[in-house]
Amino acid sequence: MAELVEHAELQITGMTCVACAARVEKVLNRMPEVSAAVNFATEKARIDFNPKSANVPALIATIQRAGYDAHPMRDFAAEKQARAEAYRHERAQFVIALLLTAPLLLEMGLMFVGIHLMLPRWLQWLLATPVQFWTGKRFYTGAWHSLRGGGANMDVLIALGTSAAYLLSCAMLLFALQQPVYFEASATIITLVLLGKLLEARAKGKASAALEALINLQPKLAHVERNGSFQDIPADQVRPGDIFLVRPGESVPVDGVVLEGASSMDESMLTGESLPQAKHADDKVYTATSNQHGLLKCRAVAVGAQTQLAAIIRLVEQAQGSKAPIQKLANKISGIFVPVVLAIATVTFITWWALGSGFATALINAVSVLVIACPCALGLATPTAVVVATGRAAHAGILVKDAAALEHAHKLAVLIVDKTGTLTSGKPTVTDLLPAPDSDNNELLQIAAGMAQGSTHPLSRALLEYTREQNITPTRTDTLSELSGSGLRAEINGATYLLGSPAFIASENIALNQAQLLDLQQQGKTVIALARAHKLLGCIALADTLRASSTGAVARLNAMGIRMVMLSGDNAATAQAIARQAGIAEFRAEVLPQDKAAHVQSFKAEGKKVGMVGDGINDAPALAAADVSFAMKSGSDIAIEAADITLMRNDLMSVADAISLSRTALKKIRQNLFFAFAYNVLGIPLAALGMLNPVIAGAAMAMSSVSVVSNALLLRRWQPYNAKR
């Protein structure tokens, strides 16, 4: 396929079962240079296409030719209103069907208690006919479109089964044959299926409640400065650079940076962090976070689709629309399900008739086979669980890119963690200055800080911050070059200076006090050395403290049976000290950034599923190499799409939460698949053996999908570790 340069997301209408979704996906993928994935649970199609060979109107036309309809995604409120109107229409049809079917049900119920009160056959026909052809019209329409498109869906089974029972009863009435009629069976089956669809739609709506909650967080108004005064305007009219106010108790309308004021913000809706975050001048604030106290004056930096909340919503929608690998088997079975059921029903009819049971008995048993079989439960087993789990994860500050990441996380056997910014706070501080005998602290700091100005390494930033605190002016460098993972080389007033790790300095044949270095390193401190013209000017020790939650998170991950490995650019003594503090038994020291991916590959070569936790930027090659990658947000700048799973909190405990949720979700998916398979494997043979009344078979079919979706909804009970305490 040529390079796909455009993407479209369409809302599909008219699908009644997973076979419909498979049909839509198939016809779309037949188009040249089009790749589509259709999700029956969310009723959406995500499509990649080359605009030179396709466009959105052509995609919609293809879907319509297959017997369904589609439209580009509208805003959430419009889609919600359209779904609500469709639900009210279907509910009205169900109520009418129920009122017409009730006398027939009463007649059947009285028979079970030994009271034979039979309605006149003409009255049964009068009650059943509108149910069959008015409320049941949707099944005939769906069956026609499906068959015309070369496929067969659930509508075919319902239309065939109920029509057979209805027409057989009509023949008995028309020719005054003294045989039982089955008007109550055809009408009741349709009514029960309509009830099942209503309950299924309601449950599917609850599955996406987490996404709806995120969308509803977006504030409607903003207090924006216009012509020297502050005015209330719609939040979607705010532009980058606008000045706006956030009053106590209000939500932030757009992403911005604080200009004046001090307060604390409740960011739990984005990060899952329950503790308010202090905000002062130059700090970032995010859409939908709540101002606890104090007036903040801010400048807008990201609005509309560029806000962090909008990015989170996009990622959750993407995850909910994706397919998990475990779904492949169910999709394959669903693709041949209806033809197989039709064959079984035919064999059932022929066998019973050949055995002398009579045409009516043979037909009713075949009808039972048709109406109890339902591919919907198979189709809903996985996607509904994915929708609920990814929404629940987002609520806890865990952003899952797709269903595959959610599935693979539960298989992780090895978890590799980067030290800086993952186990530690990522903000090292200077702890010791050790100048050589013929140097002093000021000279050591001036030159080291001057060289550090040309580096973005966390140690360089820490050194510069400490220098500013000491009111020391960095020396100006003439030239500067950075050796990745080793250090810096600079020319100052004609002399060559080196700044970097002890190993780097030693490689230049410069003597170091090894005993002094070892003592600092065993304390978990990182040491950098400064030299000039092959002579040591001194050493600077820095310490990066463990995050408060790291030790507990490592203990929890160990208890989950996950092998923990720490990667660090520090020497072995420092790495060992940090690993010991964190409770990690295995570590790799003096690892250069470009070598981290090789370490990931080495563990994968052992046949293990390997996860990698990093900051999503510096560790990009290693994250890409891992089976599942976890990216911690970096301060206020978050690369939301940098990894398979992005953690909105800089907390390793969120990794354990993500794995825990993955295990819980996969458990629910397996339960759903088991119930769906078992239901059909047991139900169809019982129907074929004549052990199920068509009405009971119809009720069981209607409830099968509801039970699967309801089981998936139990995932909403999952809570992150900190919420349980």
C-alpha positions in Angstrom: 0.0 0.0 0.0 1.2 3.5 -0.8 1.8 5.8 2.0 -1.4 6.8 3.8 -1.5 10.5 4.5 -5.1 11.1 5.7 -7.3 9.6 8.5 -11.0 9.6 9.0 -13.3 8.5 11.7 -16.9 7.6 10.8 -19.9 6.9 12.9 -21.6 3.8 11.5 -25.4 3.2 11.9 -27.5 0.2 11.1 -25.1 -2.5 12.5 -26.9 -5.1 14.5 -24.1 -7.6 15.3 -20.4 -8.2 14.9 -21.0 -9.8 11.5 -22.2 -6.4 10.3 -19.0 -4.8 11.6 -16.9 -7.4 9.8 -18.8 -6.8 6.6 -18.3 -3.0 6.7 -14.6 -3.5 7.5 -14.2 -6.0 4.6 -15.8 -3.7 2.0 -13.8 -0.7 3.1 -10.5 -2.7 3.0 -11.3 -3.8 -0.5 -11.0 -0.2 -1.7 -7.5 0.7 -3.1 -5.1 2.1 -0.6 -7.6 2.0 2.3 -7.0 0.4 5.7 -10.0 0.3 8.0 -10.9 -1.0 11.5 -14.5 -1.2 12.5 -15.5 -1.5 16.2 -19.0 -2.9 16.8 -19.0 -1.8 20.5 -18.4 1.8 19.7 -20.0 1.7 16.3 -17.1 3.6 14.8 -14.7 3.1 11.8 -11.2 4.3 11.9 -9.9 4.6 8.4 -6.5 5.4 6.9 -6.5 6.3 3.2 -4.6 7.8 0.3 -6.5 11.0 -0.8 -5.4 10.3 -4.4 -7.5 7.2 -4.5 -10.3 7.7 -2.0 -12.1 10.4 0.0 -14.6 10.6 2.8 -17.7 10.7 0.5 -16.4 7.7 -1.4 -15.9 5.8 1.9 -19.4 6.6 3.1 -20.9 5.6 -0.3 -19.1 2.2 0.0 -20.6 1.7 3.4 -24.0 2.6 2.1 -23.7 0.1 -0.7 -23.0 -2.6 1.9 -26.4 -1.8 3.5 -25.4 0.5 6.3 -25.0 4.2 6.8 -22.2 6.5 8.0 -21.3 10.1 8.7 -18.2 11.9 9.9 -17.9 12.2 13.6 -19.8 15.1 15.1 -19.1 16.7 18.4 -19.9 14.6 21.4 -23.0 16.5 22.4 -24.5 16.0 18.9 -23.7 12.3 18.8 -25.1 11.9 22.3 -28.4 13.6 21.3 -28.6 11.5 18.1 -28.1 8.3 20.2 -30.7 9.4 22.7 -33.3 10.1 20.0 -32.6 6.7 18.4 -32.9 5.0 21.8 -36.3 6.8 22.5 -37.6 5.6 19.1 -36.5 2.0 19.7 -38.0 2.1 23.3 -41.3 3.3 21.9 -41.3 0.4 19.4 -40.5 -2.1 22.2 -43.4 -0.8 24.3 -45.8 -1.2 21.5 -44.5 -4.7 20.7 -44.8 -5.6 24.4 -48.4 -4.4 24.7 -49.3 -6.5 21.6 -47.4 -9.5 22.8 -48.6 -9.4 26.4 -51.9 -11.3 25.8 -50.0 -14.0 23.9 -47.5 -14.2 26.8 -50.3 -14.4 29.3 -51.8 -17.3 27.3 -48.5 -19.1 27.3 -47.9 -18.4 31.0 -51.3 -19.8 32.0 -50.5 -23.0 30.0 -47.4 -23.6 32.3 -49.7 -23.6 35.3 -52.2 -26.0 33.8 -54.8 -23.4 32.7 -55.6 -23.7 29.0 -57.2 -20.4 28.0 -56.7 -20.1 24.3 -57.2 -16.8 22.4 -59.0 -17.2 19.1 -56.5 -17.8 16.3 -57.6 -14.8 14.4 -56.9 -12.6 17.5 -53.5 -14.2 17.8 -52.8 -13.3 14.2 -54.1 -9.8 14.7 -51.8 -9.2 17.6 -48.7 -10.9 16.1 -48.8 -9.3 12.6 -47.9 -5.7 13.6 -45.1 -7.1 15.8 -43.8 -9.2 13.0 -43.8 -6.7 10.2 -43.9 -3.2 11.9 -41.6 -3.5 15.0 -39.8 -6.4 13.3 -39.3 -4.5 10.0 -35.7 -3.6 11.1 -34.8 -7.3 11.0 -36.1 -7.8 7.4 -34.4 -4.6 6.3 -31.1 -5.6 7.9 -31.3 -9.1 6.5 -32.0 -7.8 3.0 -29.0 -5.4 3.1 -26.8 -8.1 4.5 -27.7 -10.7 1.9 -27.5 -8.1 -0.9 -24.0 -7.3 0.2 -23.0 -10.9 0.0 -23.0 -11.6 3.8 -25.3 -12.8 6.5 -25.8 -11.3 9.9 -28.0 -11.8 13.0 -30.9 -10.2 11.3 -31.0 -13.1 8.8 -31.4 -15.5 11.6 -34.1 -13.6 13.4 -36.0 -12.9 10.1 -35.9 -16.5 9.0 -36.7 -17.9 12.4 -39.7 -15.7 13.2 -41.0 -15.8 9.7 -41.0 -19.5 9.7 -43.0 -19.7 12.9 -45.4 -16.9 11.8 -46.0 -18.3 8.3 -46.5 -21.8 9.6 -49.1 -20.4 12.0 -50.8 -18.5 9.1 -51.0 -21.7 7.1 -52.7 -23.5 10.1 -55.2 -20.6 10.4 -55.8 -20.2 6.7 -56.4 -23.9 6.0 -58.1 -24.5 9.4 -55.7 -27.3 10.3 -55.9 -28.7 13.7 -52.3 -28.2 14.5 -50.7 -25.8 17.1 -50.0 -22.3 16.0 -46.9 -20.3 17.0 -47.9 -16.7 16.8 -46.8 -16.2 20.4 -43.4 -17.6 19.6 -42.7 -15.3 16.7 -44.0 -12.2 18.4 -42.3 -12.9 21.7 -38.9 -13.6 20.1 -39.0 -10.2 18.3 -40.1 -8.5 21.5 -37.4 -10.1 23.6 -34.7 -9.3 21.0 -35.8 -5.7 21.0 -35.6 -5.7 24.8 -32.1 -7.2 24.6 -31.0 -4.5 22.1 -32.3 -1.8 24.4 -30.5 -3.2 27.4 -27.4 -3.7 25.3 -27.5 -0.1 24.1 -27.9 1.2 27.6 -25.0 -0.9 28.9 -22.8 0.2 26.0 -23.5 3.8 26.9 -22.3 3.1 30.4 -19.1 1.6 29.1 -18.1 4.9 27.5 -19.1 6.9 30.6 -15.4 7.6 31.5 -14.9 9.3 28.1 -18.0 11.3 28.4 -16.9 12.4 31.9 -13.6 13.7 30.4 -15.4 15.6 27.6 -17.8 17.1 30.1 -14.9 18.5 32.1 -14.2 21.2 29.5 -15.3 24.6 30.8 -17.8 26.6 28.8 -16.7 30.2 29.7 -13.5 32.1 30.2 -12.8 35.5 31.8 -10.6 37.0 29.1 -9.0 40.5 28.8 -10.5 42.5 26.0 -9.8 46.2 25.5 -8.4 46.7 29.0 -11.3 44.9 30.9 -12.1 41.2 31.5 -15.1 39.8 29.7 -16.9 36.4 29.8 -16.6 34.7 26.4 -17.0 31.1 25.3 -13.9 29.0 26.1 -13.7 27.9 22.5 -13.1 31.5 21.4 -9.9 31.9 23.5 -6.8 32.3 21.4 -3.1 31.7 22.2 -1.7 34.7 23.9 -4.9 35.9 25.5 -4.8 36.9 29.1 -7.4 35.3 31.3 -8.4 35.0 35.0 -9.1 31.9 37.0 -11.1 32.7 40.2 -11.2 30.5 43.3 -13.4 27.5 42.8 -13.4 27.8 39.0 -11.9 25.5 36.3 -9.1 26.6 34.0 -10.7 27.2 30.5 -7.5 26.5 28.4 -3.9 25.5 29.0 -1.8 28.4 30.1 1.0 29.7 32.2 0.6 31.7 35.4 1.6 35.4 35.1 0.4 36.6 38.6 -1.0 35.1 41.7 -0.5 31.9 43.7 -2.9 29.1 44.4 -3.2 25.3 44.4 -4.9 23.3 41.6 -6.8 20.1 41.8 -5.4 18.1 38.8 -6.9 14.7 39.8 -9.2 14.7 36.8 -6.1 14.6 34.5 -3.4 12.9 36.5 -5.3 10.8 39.2 -3.2 12.6 41.8 -5.4 13.5 44.7 -3.1 16.1 46.3 -3.5 19.7 45.1 -0.5 21.1 43.2 0.9 24.5 44.1 0.9 27.1 41.4 3.0 30.3 41.2 4.3 32.6 38.4 5.7 30.7 35.4 3.9 27.4 36.4 1.6 25.8 33.8 -2.1 25.3 34.4 -4.3 22.9 32.4 -7.8 22.9 31.0 -10.5 21.6 33.4 -8.2 21.6 36.5 -9.9 23.3 39.4 -8.5 26.3 41.2 -8.7 25.8 45.0 -8.0 29.2 46.3 -6.4 32.5 45.2 -6.9 34.5 42.0 -4.6 33.5 39.1 -3.8 35.7 36.1 -2.7 33.5 33.2 -1.7 33.6 29.5 -3.2 31.1 27.1 -0.6 28.8 25.5 -2.8 26.0 24.1 -6.5 26.1 23.1 -9.1 23.8 21.6 -7.6 20.6 20.2 -4.1 21.5 21.3 -4.9 21.3 25.1 -3.7 18.5 27.2 -7.3 17.4 28.0 -8.1 17.3 24.2 -5.0 15.1 23.7 -6.1 12.8 26.5 -9.6 12.5 25.0 -8.1 11.7 21.6 -5.9 9.0 23.0 -8.8 7.4 25.0 -11.0 7.5 21.8 -8.1 5.9 19.9 -7.7 3.2 22.5 -11.4 2.5 22.7 -11.6 2.1 18.9 -8.7 -0.2 18.6 -8.7 -4.0 18.6 -6.9 -6.3 21.0 -5.1 -9.3 19.5 -7.2 -11.7 21.6 -10.2 -10.6 19.6 -8.9 -12.2 16.4 -10.3 -15.7 17.1 -13.7 -14.3 17.9 -13.7 -12.2 14.7 -12.8 -15.3 12.6 -15.6 -17.3 14.2 -18.1 -14.5 13.8 -17.2 -14.3 10.1 -18.5 -17.8 9.5 -21.0 -18.0 12.3 -24.3 -17.2 10.5 -23.7 -19.6 7.6 -22.8 -22.4 10.0 -25.9 -21.8 12.0 -28.1 -21.8 8.9 -26.5 -25.1 8.0 -27.2 -26.5 11.4 -30.8 -25.3 11.3 -31.3 -27.0 7.9 -29.8 -30.2 9.1 -32.0 -30.0 12.2 -35.2 -29.6 10.1 -34.3 -32.4 7.8 -33.4 -34.8 10.6 -36.5 -34.3 12.6 -38.7 -34.5 9.6 -36.9 -37.7 8.4 -37.4 -39.2 11.8 -41.2 -38.8 11.4 -41.8 -36.0 13.9 -43.8 -34.0 11.5 -43.2 -30.8 9.5 -44.3 -28.5 12.3 -42.1 -30.1 15.0 -39.1 -30.1 12.6 -39.6 -26.5 11.7 -40.0 -25.3 15.3 -36.8 -27.0 16.3 -35.0 -25.4 13.4 -36.5 -22.1 14.5 -35.1 -22.6 18.0 -31.6 -23.1 16.5 -31.9 -19.9 14.5 -33.0 -17.7 17.3 -30.8 -19.0 20.0 -27.6 -18.5 18.0 -26.1 -15.0 18.3 -22.7 -13.8 17.3 -23.2 -10.5 19.2 -21.9 -11.9 22.5 -18.7 -12.9 20.7 -18.3 -9.6 19.1 -18.9 -7.6 22.3 -16.7 -9.8 24.6 -13.5 -7.9 24.0 -14.3 -4.4 22.8 -16.6 -3.6 25.7 -14.0 -4.6 28.2 -11.4 -2.5 26.3 -13.7 0.6 26.4 -14.4 0.3 30.1 -10.7 -0.5 31.0 -9.2 2.3 29.0 -11.7 4.8 30.4 -11.0 3.7 33.9 -7.3 3.9 33.3 -7.6 7.5 32.0 -9.5 8.4 35.2 -6.5 7.1 37.1 -4.0 9.1 35.1 -2.9 6.1 32.9 -3.2 6.8 29.2 -3.3 3.6 27.1 -2.5 4.1 23.4 -4.3 1.0 22.1 -5.9 -2.3 23.1 -2.8 -4.3 22.1 -0.8 -2.4 24.8 -3.5 -3.1 27.4 -3.4 -6.8 26.5 0.4 -7.2 26.3 1.0 -5.5 29.7 -0.5 -8.4 31.6 2.2 -10.7 30.1 5.2 -8.7 31.2 7.9 -10.8 32.9 10.7 -8.2 32.9 10.4 -4.5 33.6 13.4 -2.3 32.9 13.4 1.0 34.6 15.6 4.0 33.9 17.0 5.5 37.1 16.9 9.2 36.5 13.4 10.7 36.5 11.8 7.3 37.0 13.0 5.8 40.2 14.4 9.1 41.3 12.9 12.6 41.2 15.0 13.6 38.2 16.2 16.7 40.0 19.7 16.1 41.3 21.2 18.7 43.7 24.9 19.5 44.4 26.0 18.0 47.7 29.8 18.1 47.7 32.5 20.4 46.2 35.9 18.8 46.2 38.4 21.2 44.6 42.1 20.2 43.9 44.7 21.7 46.3 45.6 24.4 43.8 42.0 25.3 43.0 39.0 26.5 45.0 35.1 26.2 45.1 34.6 29.4 43.0 36.9 28.4 40.2 35.5 24.9 40.2 31.9 26.2 39.9 32.6 29.0 37.4 34.3 26.7 34.9 32.0 23.7 35.4 28.8 25.9 35.1 30.2 27.7 32.0 30.6 24.3 30.3 27.2 23.1 31.6 25.4 25.9 29.9 25.8 24.1 26.6 24.2 20.8 27.8 20.6 19.8 28.5 21.6 16.9 30.8 19.8 16.9 34.2 23.2 17.1 36.0 24.1 20.2 34.0 20.8 21.8 34.9 21.4 21.0 38.6 24.9 22.4 38.5 23.6 25.7 36.8 20.8 26.0 39.4 23.3 25.6 42.3 25.6 28.1 40.7 22.8 30.7 40.5 22.0 30.1 44.1 25.6 30.8 45.1 25.6 34.0 42.9 28.5 32.8 40.9 28.9 33.9 37.2 29.7 31.0 34.8 32.9 31.4 32.7 32.3 32.0 29.1 33.5 29.2 26.8 35.0 29.7 23.3 34.1 26.3 21.9 32.1 23.4 23.3 31.4 19.8 22.2 29.4 17.1 24.0 30.4 13.5 24.0 27.1 11.5 24.5 27.0 9.7 27.8 30.6 10.7 28.7 31.1 14.5 29.2 31.9 17.9 27.7 35.0 19.3 26.0 35.6 23.1 25.9 38.2 25.6 24.9 38.5 28.5 27.3 41.2 31.2 26.8 43.2 28.7 24.7 43.2 25.9 27.2 41.3 22.6 26.9 38.9 21.7 29.7 37.1 18.4 30.3 34.0 17.9 32.4 32.3 14.5 32.8 32.2 11.2 34.5 35.3 9.9 36.4 35.6 7.2 33.8 35.7 9.8 31.1 38.4 11.8 32.9 40.4 8.7 33.7 40.4 7.7 30.0 42.4 10.9 29.4 45.1 9.7 31.7 44.2 12.1 34.5 44.7 10.8 38.1 41.7 10.7 40.4 41.4 10.0 44.2 39.7 6.6 43.8 39.1 6.1 47.5 37.3 9.4 47.8 35.2 8.7 44.7 34.2 5.2 45.9 33.1 6.7 49.3 30.8 9.2 47.5 29.5 6.6 45.1 28.6 4.1 47.8 26.4 6.8 49.3 24.4 6.8 46.0 25.9 10.1 44.8 26.9 10.9 41.2 30.3 12.4 40.8 31.5 14.6 37.9 35.1 15.7 37.5 36.7 18.8 36.0 40.2 18.8 34.4 42.4 21.3 32.5 45.4 20.3 30.4 45.6 16.8 31.9 45.4 18.1 35.4 42.4 17.6 37.8 40.8 20.8 39.0 38.3 19.0 41.3 35.2 16.9 41.6 31.5 17.8 42.2 29.1 15.3 43.9 25.4 15.4 43.2 22.5 13.3 44.6 19.2 12.5 43.0 16.8 11.3 45.7 14.4 8.4 45.3 10.8 9.2 44.8 8.8 8.7 47.9 6.7 5.9 46.2 9.5 4.1 44.4 10.4 1.6 47.1 6.8 0.7 47.6 6.2 0.4 43.9 9.2 -1.9 43.4 8.0 -4.1 46.3 4.6 -4.3 44.7 6.0 -5.1 41.3 8.2 -7.8 42.8 5.2 -9.3 44.5 3.4 -9.4 41.2 6.1 -11.7 39.9 7.8 -9.2 37.7 11.6 -9.2 37.4 12.9 -5.6 38.0 16.0 -4.3 36.2 17.5 -0.8 36.6 19.5 0.9 33.9 21.8 3.7 34.9 24.6 5.8 33.3 26.3 5.9 36.8 29.2 3.8 37.8 28.6 0.4 39.4 28.9 1.7 43.0 26.4 4.5 42.6 24.0 2.3 40.7 24.2 -0.4 43.3 23.5 2.1 46.1 20.4 3.4 44.3 19.2 -0.1 43.4 19.6 -1.2 47.0 17.6 1.7 48.3 14.8 1.0 45.8 14.8 -2.8 46.5 16.0 -3.8 43.0 18.3 -6.8 42.9 19.4 -6.5 39.3 20.9 -3.5 37.6 23.1 -2.4 34.7 25.6 0.4 35.3 27.5 2.8 33.0 24.8 2.3 30.3 25.0 5.0 27.5 21.7 6.3 26.2 22.2 4.8 22.8 22.9 1.3 24.4 19.6 1.1 26.4 17.8 -0.4 23.4 20.4 -3.2 23.2 19.8 -4.1 26.8 16.0 -4.3 26.1 16.7 -6.6 23.1 19.0 -8.8 25.2 16.1 -9.6 27.6 13.7 -10.1 24.8 16.1 -12.6 23.3 15.5 -14.7 26.4 11.9 -15.2 25.3 10.5 -12.8 27.9 7.9 -10.1 27.5 9.8 -6.9 28.3 8.5 -3.6 29.5 10.5 -0.3 29.6 9.8 2.7 31.8 11.5 6.0 30.9 10.8 9.7 30.3 9.5 9.2 26.8 12.1 11.4 25.2 15.7 10.5 26.1 14.8 6.8 26.3 12.9 6.7 23.0 15.0 4.0 21.3 14.6 1.7 24.3 10.9 2.5 24.7 10.4 1.6 21.0 12.3 -1.7 21.4 10.2 -2.9 24.4 7.1 -5.0 24.1 5.2 -2.5 26.2 6.7 1.0 26.9 5.7 3.3 29.8 6.5 7.0 29.5 6.5 9.2 32.6 5.4 12.7 32.0 8.4 15.1 32.2 7.5 17.9 34.6 4.8 20.0 32.9 5.8 19.0 29.3 4.2 15.7 28.5 4.7 13.7 25.4 1.3 11.9 25.5 1.9 9.9 22.4 5.5 8.9 23.1 4.8 5.4 24.4 2.3 2.6 24.5 1.2 3.7 28.0 1.7 7.3 29.3 1.7 7.9 33.0 0.3 11.3 33.9 2.0 11.1 37.3 5.7 10.8 37.8 5.1 7.7 39.9 6.3 4.2 39.4 3.2 3.0 41.3 1.2 3.9 38.2 3.2 1.3 36.2 2.0 -1.3 38.8 -1.5 0.0 38.5 -1.4 -0.3 34.7 -0.2 -3.9 34.9 -2.9 -4.6 37.5 -5.6 -3.1 35.3 -4.3 -5.1 32.3 -4.5 -8.3 34.3 -8.0 -7.5 35.5 -9.2 -6.5 32.0 -7.8 -9.7 30.4 -9.5 -11.8 33.1 -12.9 -10.1 32.2 -12.2 -10.6 28.4 -11.5 -14.3 28.9 -14.6 -14.7 31.1 -16.7 -12.9 28.3 -15.2 -15.1 25.6 -15.9 -18.2 27.7 -19.5 -17.3 28.3 -20.0 -16.4 24.7 -18.5 -19.6 23.4 -20.2 -21.8 26.0 -23.5 -20.2 25.4 -23.5 -21.0 21.7 -21.7 -24.4 22.1 -24.4 -25.5 24.6 -27.4 -23.6 23.4 -27.3 -24.6 19.7 -27.2 -28.4 20.4 -30.0 -28.2 23.0 -32.1 -26.3 20.4 -31.3 -28.8 17.7 -32.3 -31.7 20.0 -35.7 -30.1 20.6 -35.0 -29.3 24.2 -35.6 -25.6 24.0 -38.9 -23.8 23.2 -38.3 -21.0 20.6 -39.5 -18.4 23.1 -36.9 -19.5 25.7 -34.3 -19.7 23.0 -35.1 -16.1 21.9 -34.9 -14.9 25.5 -31.5 -16.6 26.0 -30.2 -15.0 22.8 -31.4 -11.6 23.8 -29.8 -11.8 27.2 -26.5 -13.2 26.0 -25.1 -9.9 24.8 -26.5 -8.0 27.8 -24.7 -10.4 30.2 -21.3 -10.0 28.4 -21.6 -6.2 28.4 -22.7 -6.2 32.1 -19.7 -8.4 33.0 -17.4 -5.9 31.3 -19.0 -3.1 33.2 -17.7 -4.7 36.5 -14.3 -3.3 35.4 -15.5 0.0 36.7 -14.9 -1.3 40.2 -11.2 -1.5 39.6 -9.3 1.1 41.6 -5.6 2.2 41.6 -3.5 1.2 44.5 -3.5 4.5 46.3 -7.3 4.8 46.1 -7.7 1.5 48.0 -5.7 2.7 51.0 
